[in-house]
Amino acid sequence: MGTAELYRRFAAREARGNSPRYEALAEQIAEDDELTSLIGRLPDPERQPNLLLAAVRFLGGPTDAPDAFRTWVRDHWDEVRETVLTRRTQTNEPGRCATLLPLPASLPRPLALIEVGASAGLCLYPDRYRYSYDGRPAFGPAGSPVTLDCHTSGPVPLPRNRRPSSGEPASTSTRSTFATTATSAGWSA
Ligand SMILES: C[S@@+](CC[C@H](N)C(=O)[O-])C[C@H]1O[C@@H](n2cnc3c(N)ncnc32)[C@H](O)[C@@H]1O
């Protein structure tokens, strides 16, 4: 896939609805022959939009105005290039917990979760988030700042509230950075 198409797709499929700023910048890059030419000379995996955009932020470049962004990236290309060639993103998507929850909710507790490639480990805490399936009232810890909305299709075995929310964390202990035990999570199959 060409660089312009890569950034156009990122804008439409990943940034839209999540990050207006990244959407605008990726669209701008896609239309800019000079930037797509510079980015196109990077090795394939390093052309990825979230890595380039994160590198610019990491280096303190302007990301709130597409014109200033364009000029800055062009003027600092050697630094940007060095950064994307030597660093990686650590993306984490706790939203995946909503699609995974039907399985742990159907199993006897306690459960221990181990994730290979955990990034920050945000998917290791399904019992810390609230869930709303298909627009139904959310359930989960009352004090959680995170509610995951999930729309389903087909015969999904939806989890349901197991007990009234107490506001207390459902996870009772943490084994290590990469494993947590969920002994009293507020959901079941
Ligand atoms: C895209 S992130 C996904 C993070 C998390 N699993 C999620 O779903 O939100 C991929 C993670 O896998 C890690 N990773 C890549 N290759 C790996 C390997 N061979 N062994 C262990 N972790 C790896 C990366 O460092 C990164 O943290």
The ligand as an SDF file (V2000), in Angstrom:
LIG
                    3D

 27 29  0  0  0  0  0  0  0  0999 V2000
   -0.5330   -3.9430   19.8910 C   0  0  0  0  0  0  0  0  0  0  0  0
    0.0810   -4.2060   21.5070 S   0  0  0  0  0  0  0  0  0  0  0  0
   -1.3000   -4.9880   22.2200 C   0  0  0  0  0  0  0  0  0  0  0  0
   -1.4370   -4.7210   23.6920 C   0  0  0  0  0  0  0  0  0  0  0  0
   -2.5810   -5.4460   24.4070 C   0  0  0  0  0  0  0  0  0  0  0  0
   -2.4220   -6.8890   24.2680 N   0  0  0  0  0  0  0  0  0  0  0  0
   -3.9390   -5.0520   23.8840 C   0  0  0  0  0  0  0  0  0  0  0  0
   -4.6280   -5.8930   23.3120 O   0  0  0  0  0  0  0  0  0  0  0  0
   -4.3360   -3.9070   24.0730 O   0  0  0  0  0  0  0  0  0  0  0  0
    1.2450   -5.5510   21.2400 C   0  0  0  0  0  0  0  0  0  0  0  0
    2.1550   -5.7940   22.4130 C   0  0  0  0  0  0  0  0  0  0  0  0
    2.8660   -7.0150   22.1840 O   0  0  0  0  0  0  0  0  0  0  0  0
    4.2210   -6.8590   22.5790 C   0  0  0  0  0  0  0  0  0  0  0  0
    5.0070   -7.8740   21.8710 N   0  0  0  0  0  0  0  0  0  0  0  0
    5.3240   -7.9160   20.5610 C   0  0  0  0  0  0  0  0  0  0  0  0
    6.0320   -9.0200   20.2690 N   0  0  0  0  0  0  0  0  0  0  0  0
    6.1730   -9.7140   21.4160 C   0  0  0  0  0  0  0  0  0  0  0  0
    6.8050  -10.9390   21.7810 C   0  0  0  0  0  0  0  0  0  0  0  0
    7.4370  -11.6670   20.8610 N   0  0  0  0  0  0  0  0  0  0  0  0
    6.7570  -11.3340   23.0420 N   0  0  0  0  0  0  0  0  0  0  0  0
    6.1100  -10.5980   23.9920 C   0  0  0  0  0  0  0  0  0  0  0  0
    5.5020   -9.4290   23.7130 N   0  0  0  0  0  0  0  0  0  0  0  0
    5.5230   -8.9910   22.4530 C   0  0  0  0  0  0  0  0  0  0  0  0
    4.5220   -5.4180   22.2300 C   0  0  0  0  0  0  0  0  0  0  0  0
    5.6260   -4.9380   22.9580 O   0  0  0  0  0  0  0  0  0  0  0  0
    3.2100   -4.7300   22.6190 C   0  0  0  0  0  0  0  0  0  0  0  0
    3.2390   -4.3710   23.9800 O   0  0  0  0  0  0  0  0  0  0  0  0
  1  2  1  0
  2  3  1  0
  2 10  1  0
  3  4  1  0
  4  5  1  0
  5  6  1  0
  5  7  1  0
  7  8  2  0
  7  9  1  0
 10 11  1  0
 11 12  1  0
 11 26  1  0
 12 13  1  0
 13 14  1  0
 13 24  1  0
 14 15  1  0
 14 23  1  0
 15 16  2  0
 16 17  1  0
 17 18  1  0
 17 23  2  0
 18 19  1  0
 18 20  2  0
 20 21  1  0
 21 22  2  0
 22 23  1  0
 24 25  1  0
 24 26  1  0
 26 27  1  0
M  CHG  2   2   1   9  -1
M  END
$$$$
